[in-house]
Amino acid sequence: MEISLKNSLPWLVLVGSGGVADLVGDLLENVSSVPVMLAGGPDGEGEAVSSGDLRERVAQKVKKHFPSEKDNEKLIEMALSVYHNRDLVSIYHKEQEGTEDFHTVLLRALVRANKKNSSSVSPYTEELKLAVAWNRVDIARSELFNGSIHWSYEDLKDPMTDALVNNKPEFVRLFTENGLNIMDYLSYKRLEDLYCSLSENTLIYSMLQRRLADRQNITSPGSYQPFTATASPAKEQGGNNFSLFEVSRVLEDLLGDVCQPFYYSPLKLENIRSKRRALKKVGKTLKADCSYREKRCQYPWASLFIWAVLQNYSEMAIFFWEMAVFIHYLGEVPPARTGETGHPQKAASSRPVFPWSGEYFTLRAAEESVLSALSGCKLLRELSKLDSETESKLSMKELAQKFENLAHGVFSNCYQSDESRSFTLLTTKSPVWRGATCLQMAIGADARLFFSHDGVQSLLSQIWWGDMERSTEVWKLVLTFFIPPLCYTKLISFREIEADEEKTEPSSPGKESDGYYGQTIFSFSEIKNLDADEQADESSIIVSDRPQRLPFLVSRWRKFWYAPVTSFLGNVLMYFLFLLLFAYVLLIDFKQPPPDGPAISEYVLYFWVFTIVCEEIRKTFFLGGVTLTLHRRHYAQDLWIKWDLIAICLFLIGLCCRMFQTSYEAGRTFLCVDYMVFTLRLIHIFAIHKQLGPKIIIVGKMIKDVFFFLFFLAVWLMAYGVANQALLYSYDPNPDRIFRRVFYRPYLHIYGQVPVEEIDAGVKWSEPCTENLTEIEAGAEPCRATYSNWLVVILLVIYLLVTNILLVNLLIAMFSNTFSKVQENSDTYWKFQRYNLIVEYHSRPSLAPPFIIVSHLHLFIKRYIRKVSSTKIHLFAAELEGKLARRLMTWEHVQKENFISHESKKQRAQDSERIKRMSAKVDGIIKQMAELRDVDCRLRVLESQMEFCSSAMQWMMETLTQSSGVKASRPPPTFKETSTSFVSKSF
């Protein structure tokens, strides 16, 4: 210890651990370099007895703690050396400071020791890494980031990596607030390093490993090597490190076709659609110089957010979501241009430019907060479906719900601030999330709470009614549907958008136009200071986006027939007519096979079904902007699409069979079953109804309960049916009778149909029977066995008791439980499913089958001959660029900050938070009381010094009094007199 102190190495002494630790603690706390008064005489006269020098007092302490030590000289010398270097020694009292303060004392001891040796930053880096390892952000904030040390980017980048890898969100926040620029930090190389640092036990690691194996098998077949933790994350050695391509593939697996692939731009894969070609090109890129790795990440906060979400880092992901700011990278700083005066001129753009490391950026706007939260929800819920561990699955679901709540809260603020802007926010494509919209991500994330928001439902209602007023009665729509000229009257009210546009004054070139969004809460030009050229370009974009003025007859016609509610109403009415025609054909006009049939009504039915098939083909292969892969997934997930396919297939089978005499009855049977399928399709049609929709959801949930009931019923039915048949009839080989008496008759017992005369041998049965085996094998009715008939009656009683009382009441209880649980959230479920129905009818042609064939011909001519693109898709997926996009994102960012501020205030007002703050204050008081020990020690030293001075003064006074050379006018004052006079003066 003596040698290390001479070399300026700090020490931490644990007082109470015994031995040298107690000696050093006593030495530093109770020994002063000033002599003290030891004793006084019995007569009250204090005698000044000096303890000698410091060595003598140290010797006393050594003798006190080491009484058995004979040769103390060497020990005293070492103790004196320790005492002279006491600034490097920190004392820790376990019983006074507690175990949690040990890290604080140790780290502060290291920091204080370094402060005495150097004032530069480099000696503190190890202490900062130690603070990160111990997760003591409070020590780092108070000792290392208190303003006395200037931290540079080079000093913070390695601790930042440690904080990210080890999930230390508070340190990440601390570093970003104290000099670490995220644009300088996060390059594509470092992003790959972060993914390479994943734990092998995580789900995302196994997914990345699987995609890495796919790439290596394509690029270098047979040369695959598993990933090793010792491999360098910065270089592609043998192809066993994760690249951005593997990350992109994993995100594509999780997000599906909601958005375009990530990180294709740095890998130069934007124009490659084939996965195999992309794999080969990535393999060549990674074997080359990999120049993309040195580039800065285009969206750093979004990339870190995705990285944290994939690892289920809750606090880290929420922090990155809060910090999301869209910083646009512009490139290297151009050389300054000088004007005629010789002074540098400003660049053409007057945006605020931030030069960092020889390059410059511009702050464009905040990244999409609502969409980012929904994307995190989507990723986590997809991961929870793949994870097999219950604990991590539950934590993922909780974090996903937390992000959905964040999206719901931010959008609530947006909707309360500006309704029209919030609608635009829901349907705007995001460049950060690769062309996804909030509605698309919410439907993919199964965000039912978000869809139940009034703002989302208001947008869906606006799309559903089109340009008609939402208060329009249904009978007016039905009447106008059958009498189309009524749309030109005042029977139906329309929203006059044209009149509103005429009243809107055109914006001047130097001002911002708010006609598209409504009034703003701040002036964006004051924040961005956009140049005039860009404003002019974007003003032209705004004008071109407005619909062209159409004649009244055409515009009113389009407003009525292009509204989804009109399409829905037409489909419902025509579907009822279709079912009536189908029933008429089956019941009255179903002719024999050709040449006697089919009848004209049946041919009309065939044509009607043909138009339905044409519409299904159009939705599958000719729906613009949607890939076939997305359609396959949609078909695999949507129950009603499968239901439509079953109905069409049954109709085609029945049609083919009824054309031949041999299969005529089979074809009629198929068509009868198909009629049931078509009729049950009405359940989906009426799901849009506000009262029927939630009830349909409850019925769907109860059907699952019925399947559980049928399972238990089948067990008892099989047990009773087989035993009952075997006891009643000793021999009956007829399979038809066996099936009916084993399964069908016990099932009817549940509804009270118990044939006592067949079961009870004591009741006379009039049915003729035989015991001849030959006649029984020929199909005759066998006679009942009477030997064990008493057991049959007992089994019947037990069976009825279990099924009619136990199982039926169990089913009722399950229905009640399901109803109570689903009833609370049925409205939320209905609002979520309403979106799919609105999208379906929004994309449908205006006319319903069978007249839909006219719409199909019109669409074919319009899309493939005249090459006119559709404008309907912009209602659900619009693109904004330039000033409009930046204004929208900045406005969203302001609403997000308001939401976070409001939530933090609510959280601070909670009792639990108050208790936490009170606990923190109590801990602070305890620490302050611990610090008072040092003050008490200093006061004791000062008291001893004052006592020594008082004794010396008293000795001098007594000496002068006894001296014959000095004559005193009065006697010397005593201690009591001095104290009394001092007290009287003070009062």
Buried (B, 14 or more C-beta within 10 A) or exposed (E): BEEEBEEEEBBBBBBEEEEBBBBBBBBBBEBBEEBBBEEEEEEEEBEBEEBEEBEEBBBBBBBEBBEEEEEBEEBBEBBBBBBEBBEBBBBBBEEEBBEEBBBBBBBBBBBBBBBEEEEEBEBBBEBBBBBBEBBBBEBBBEBBBEEEBEBEBEBBBEBBBBBBBEBBBBBBBBBBEBEBBBBBBBBBBBBBBBBBBBEEEBBBBEBBBEBBBBBBEBBBEEEBBEBEEEBEBBEBEEBBBBBBBBBBBBBBEBBBBBBBBBBBBBBEBEEBEEEEEBBBBBBEBBEEEBEBBEEBBBBBBBBBBBBBBBBBBBBBBBBBBBBBBBBEBBEEBEEEEEEEEEEEEEBEBEBEBBEBEEBBBBBBBBBBBBBBBBBBBBBBBBBBEBBEEEEBBEBBBEBBBBBBBBBBBBBBBBBEBBBEBBBBBBBBBBBBBBBBBBBBBBBBBBBBBBBBBEBBBBBBBBBBBBBBEEEBEEEBBBEBBEEEEBBBEEBBEBBEEEEEEEEEEEBEEEEBBBBBBEEBEEEBBEBBEBBEEBBEEBBEEBEEEEEEEEEEEEBBBBBBBBBBBBBBBBBBBBBEBBBEBBEBBBEEBBBEBEEEBBBEBBEBBEEBBEBBBBBBEBBBEEBEEBEEEBBEEBBEEBEBBEBBEEBBEBBBBBBEBBBEEEBBEBBBBBBBBBBEBBBEBEBBBEBBEEEBBBBBBBEBBBEEBEEEBEEBBEEBBEBBBBBBBBBBBEEBEBEEBBEBBBBEBBBEBBEEEBEEEBBBBEEEBEEEEEEEEEEBEEEBBBBBBEEEBEEBBEBBEEBBEBBBEEBBEBBEEBBEEBBEEBEEBBBBBBBBBBBBBBBBBBBBBBBBBBEBBEBBEEBEEEBEEEEEEEEEBEBBBBBBEBBBBBBBBBBBBBBBBBBBEEEEEEEEEEEEEEEEEEEEEEEEEBBEEBEEBEEEBEEBBEEBBEBBEBBBEBEEEEEEEEEEEEEEEEEEEEEEEEEEEEEEEEE
